[in-house]
Amino acid sequence: MYRDLMKDLVKWKESKNRKPLTIRGARQVGKTWIMKEFGRLYFDNMVYINFDREHRLHDVLDGGLDPARLITAFGALSGEKIIPEKTLIIMDEIQEEPRALSALKYFCEEKPEYAIVSAGSLLGVALHEGTSFPVGKVDSLELYPLNFNEYLMACGKEELVDIIKGKDASLITSMKSILIEELKTYYIVGGMPEVVVSYVKDKDINSVRQVQERLLDYYRQDFSKHAPISLVPRLNQVWDSIPAQLSKENRKYIYGQVVPGARAKDFELAIQWLSDCGLIHLVHRVKKPGIPLKTYEQLNAFKIYFNDIGLLAALGELPVTSFVDANVLFTEFKGALTEQYVLQQMISVSHYKPYYYSADNSKGEIDFLIQKNNEIIPIEVKANENLQAKSLKAFALKYKVDNAVRISMSDYREQEWLTNLPLYAFAEYL
């Protein structure tokens, strides 16, 4: 399975200033697989250490964090000879052993010739709870569910990916009907690796939904296993509320729609926990499109999106038959699926941190704002070919914006102040 992150891993391997690497991402997005595949393709051998399974490692760490000593122990436990630059050392579920995180600092300072990559599905939670992290002594990467291009690659549609990445607008338009069909299916299948593999193997949408429901159950089990017992009910309530929250015309997260009379203090820890796990994305409001956007961020006003569009469709119980009817699929949830898709692509392909804008009277909302160098770009998302952009136009006039973007099912076109980007190829243009 092709993953864009592999290119970043190769750059890391070849970097002269390489530090131990951590890969963050939700459970089941493929972190273990990509670390092992990286080792298989680009190193002579690898040593795989899982801190959740190999309890002898705790005794090893009890004896100290000297890198030379740890290298000897890792080699003995794995039966592999560890050679600098030629052996990849993989530390998985590293959040289970905070001392292993601390050891990364000493490898950076004393043994930088050893290639070490680590990962942990609950690493964000562990750090938020106060686990010491060697800031400045590690490199970091994020792994997300498969984006649309990666999904096409998994389906054997490399030619379509080449066309999208080529950014030839007329050629992309000529493939429009094919790309729309693929996008419809991606909305239902999503990008969780196990789900994509199931679809590629059997082309059975019903089986896809079964796998998705199993993953959703698996996440719920994680709530009970890893979160404080008192927090579990709130986690489930927030989790279950997301489809309904996104189906509203105003997608700002409203606590009172989860439990009548609820306030921020009732759910903020649950939301933080889900965010730290990489299971949700928070998009915060800004009151003004100033630079940098982060200085205008309102932490108490936000929208919540899932980590994966297919899981959102499954949790929202969108019928799997919807993928055969574009009119149904692209209007369900009042465009929530489309916003979810756009958010995922922006994060995983374009690597922007998106915000959203709304006036104090909640009118004239702009779906997303991104900062590109010294420019703020407002983005409006349309689920179909609706070419009206009243809110976007009013925003551009008010704040003297020269470049605005509308993402829709319409073809690529440039206007004096607005660029329309097609949903199935927009991320390459941002």
N, C-alpha and C positions, 0 to 999 in steps of 0.2 A: 504494500500500500504506500503510495507516494504521499509524503508530508512536506510542506514548505519548510518546516523547522529544520529539516536535515541540512539545508544550505547554511543555516545559521550555526548549526553544530560543526560543520566543516570549517567555517570561518573561525569559530572558537578554537578548534584544534590547531589551526595554522597561525593563530595570533602569537606574536612575540611576547605580549604581556598577558598571556593567559593565566587566569585564576581558576580555582575549583568552581565548577558550574552547578547551579541549582535550576531545576526545571519545575515550574509550578503549574498547576492545573487541576481541574476537578477529577475525581475518581472516574475511571473508565474512559478517559479521553485518549489513552494510548501512550502514557509516559514510559511505562516499563518497556513496551514494545519498541519505541523509537530509540531508547537508550541501548537496548540489546542489538537492534539493527545497525545503529551507528557503530557499535563495537565490532560487529560482524563484518561490516563493509570497509571500515577505515583503520582498523587496528589488527595486529597479529593475533592477539588473544584478549580476553576480557575476564575480569573477576567480578562476580555478581554477589553483592552483600545485601541481604534483606533484614533490616533491624526489627521487623515485626515477627519474623520467623526464626531467626538464628539467635537463640538466647545466650549462647556461649559468648557472643560479642559483648554482652553486658559485663561479663567477667573480664574480658580483654580490656575494656575501657576503664574498669576499676583500677587497673594497674598503671594508668597514665595515658597521656595523649601524645607521646613522642611519636612523630611520623615514621621514623625508621622502625620502631617497635610495632606500630600498627601495620606497616607494610609486611613485615615478617608474619604477623598473625593472620592477615588477610590471605597471604599466599598459602599458609598452612591449612587454613579452613577450606579454601577453594581447591587446593591441589594444583594451582597454576603458578608458574614462575612469573613474577611481576617485573617487567623491564620498563624503565623510563621511556616515554614517548612511544612505546610499542604496545603497551598493555593499557586497556581502558578499565579503570576501577569504577564500578557502579555501586552507589549507596542508595538503596531504595527504602521507602518509608522512613526516611531519616528523622522525621518529627518524633518517632517513637524513642529516640535516644538523643536528648539535647547535647550530651557530651560529644556525640559524633559531629553535630553542627559546629561545636567549638573547635573540634579537631581540624576543620577546614581552614581555620585561620592559620594554624601551624604548618599545614601543607603549603599554603600560599607563601608563607614567610621563609620556610626552611627547605621545602621540597617541591618547588614549582615545576620541576621536570616531570612529575607524575600527573597523568591526565585523570582527573576525577570528576565525575558527573553524578549528581544526586537528585532525588525527587521525593516528594511526599504529598499525598492527596490532601492531608490535613495540616500541611506546613503553615498555611496562613493562620489557621486557628491556634496552632502551637505558639506562633510568634505573637499573636495578639494577646495570648494569655501570659506573656512575659518570658518566654524562652529566649535565652541570649542568642543573638544572631551576629555573626562576624561581619558587620557592616564595613564595606570597603575592601574586604578580603575575598569576596566571591563575585562571580559573574552570574547573571540571572536571565532566564528565558521563560516565556509563557507558552503553554500548549493548550489549544482550544479544540473543540470538535471540528471535524473536517469542514472547511469552507466550500463554497459552491465549486470552485475550480478543482479542489482536491477530490470532491465527490465525483466530478466528471472524469477525473483521472482514474479513480477507482472503478468507474463503470466502463473503462476502456475508450473514453471519448477524448483522447489526447488532442485530436485535430481541432475540436471545439475550443479547448483551452488555448491552443496556439492562436486561434482566431481572436479570442477575447484579449489575450495579452498583446496581440499585434496592434490593437486599437485602430484598426482600419474600419471606420464607421460604416461605410457602404458594404463591406464584406460581412460585418457583424449583422447588419440589417438583413442581408440576404439569407442569413441563417436564423432569422427571428423565430419562425414557427418551430424549428427544432429546439432552439434554446428555451422557448417558453414551455414546451413539453417537459424538458429536463428540469426546469425550475419548478414546475408544478409538482413533479415527483419529489424533488428535494425538499419542498415545503412539508411533505408528509414523512419522508424518510429521515431527513435531518442529517447530522454529521457525526453521531456517535459511532465509533469504529465498528463495534459489534453489530449494530443495526445495519450499517452500510454493507458489511460483509454478508449478512443474511440476505439483503436485497439483491446484491450482485450475484450471489449463488443461486437463489431460487426465484427471483423476480416475483415474490409473493408478498403483496402489501399486508395481507392479514397476518402473516408470520412476522413482518416488520413490527406491527403494532404489539404483538405478543412480546417481542424482545424489548420494546420500549417500556411496556408496562412492568416487565421484570426489572428493568433498570430503575424505574421510578420506585418500585418496592425496595430495591437494594439501597437506594438513597435514604428511604425512610428507616431502614434498618440501621443505617449509619447514624441517623439522628439519635436513635435509642442507645446505640452502642457507645458513641463518642461524645455526645453532648450531655451537659448536666441534666439530670432527670427533670428538674423543675422547668427547664427550657424546652423540652421535647414537645409539649402541647402547642406552645407558641410557634415552634418551627413548622409543625404540620399546618397550623392555621395560616401562616404567611405563605407557605408553599402552595396550599390549595387555593389561596385567594388570587394568585397572580393572573390566571386566565381571565377572571372576571374583572380585575382591575384594569387589564389591558384592553378589555372590550368596551370600556367607557369612552365617550367622546373626548373627555379630558382624562388623560391616562396618568395624571399625578396620583401617587399612591395615597389612599385615604384610609387611615386606621379604622375609622368608624364603620367602614364597609366590611371589615373583617369581623369585628365584634362591636355592636352598637355601644357608643360611649367610650370606646377605647382611645387611648392617647399614646403619644410617641414612647413614653417610658415603658409601656406595656409590651412593646414589640421591637424596640431598637436593638436589644441584645440578640434576638432571634435573627433579625435582618443582617446584623453584623456577622454572625456566625455563618449564615448561608453565603454571604459575600466572601468571607475569608476562605471558605471551601471552594470557591470558584463556581458555585452552583447558580448564582444569580449575578446580574450586572446592574449596578445602580447608575442611573443617568441623572445628574443633579441639575436643578434649575439655575439659570443666571438671569439677573434682572436687567443686565446691560451687556451688550456685545463689546466689551472692552478688552484690551490686551494687557496682561495675559488673562485669559478667560477664568482661570482658577481663582483669581482674586475677587471675582464677582459671583463665585459659587455659593449657593444657599444649601447648606447641609440638611436643612429640615424640609426641603421640598425636592422630591425626586420621583422618577419612574423606575419600576423594577422590571427587568427582562430576564428570561431564562438563559441558561448557558447553551441551550440547543433548541432550534426551531421544531425539530421532530418531537422532542419531549414535550414542548409546549402544546403541540397539536394533540398529543396523546393525553396529557393531563386535562386539556380542555375538551376531551372526548369528541374532537372533530372527526366525523365519519371517514374511514379510510377511502371510501368511494369518492370523496370530494375531489381527489386528484384527477378524476376523469372529466370534471366540469370546471373549466377555468372561471366561469362567472361565479360559481359558488366558492371556489377555493380562494380567489383573490378578493372576495368581499366579506368572508367570514371574520368574526372578531372585529368588524369594522376597520379592517386594515391592520389589526394587531400583528398578524403573522408577517405581514410585509415589513412593518417596522422592526420586528424581531430579526428578520432576515437581514435588513439593511444594517442594523446594529452589529450583528455577528460579522458581517463582511468588513465593516469599517475597522473593527477591533483586530480581526485576524489577518486581513489582507493589507489594509492601509495603515494600521497601527496608530490610529487617532484615538484620543480620549474625547468622546462626544459629551456634549451638554444639551440642554434644551432651553428654550426661551418662552416666557409668557409674561404679558403685562400684569399689573396688579389686579386688573379687573378680569383676569383669566381669558380675555379675548385675544385673538391674534397670535395663537401659539405657533412657534416654529419647532418642528419635530426634532431637529438636531442642529447644533452649532459645533463647528470644529475650528481649531486654530491652525492655519497653515503658514508657517513662518511668521510674518508680521501682518497677516491678513485673517480676518474672521469671515468664515463662509457659512451662511445659513443654508440649511438643507430641508426641503419639503419632500415628504414621501407620499406617493400616490399608489394605490393598489392596482389601478387600471390605467386607462389612457386619458384620464381627465387632465386637460391642459390649463385649467384655471389655476391661478396662483395668487388669489387676492391677498391672503395674509402675508405671503412672501413679498409681494409687490409693496404692500404698505410698510413692511419692515425695512425693505431696501430703501424706500424713500425717506423714512424717518431717520435711519442711521447712516444714510449716504453710502450704502453698500454697492460696490461696482460689480461684484461677482457673486451671484447666488446660484444654487443648484436645485433642480427639481428631479427627483428620481421616480420614474414611472415606467409603464409598459410602452410608452411612446419611443420613437426612434431618437437617436442622437441628433440634437440640433442646438445651434448657438444663436442667441438673441443678443441685443445690445447689453443687457444686464443679467441675463439668465441663460444657463446651460441646462438642457434636458439630457439626462443620462438614462439609458435603458437599465431596468432592474437587473437583468441577467449579465451585465458587463460593467456596471458603474464603478466598482471598486478600483479598477485599473486606472481610472481617470482622475480620481481624487488626489 
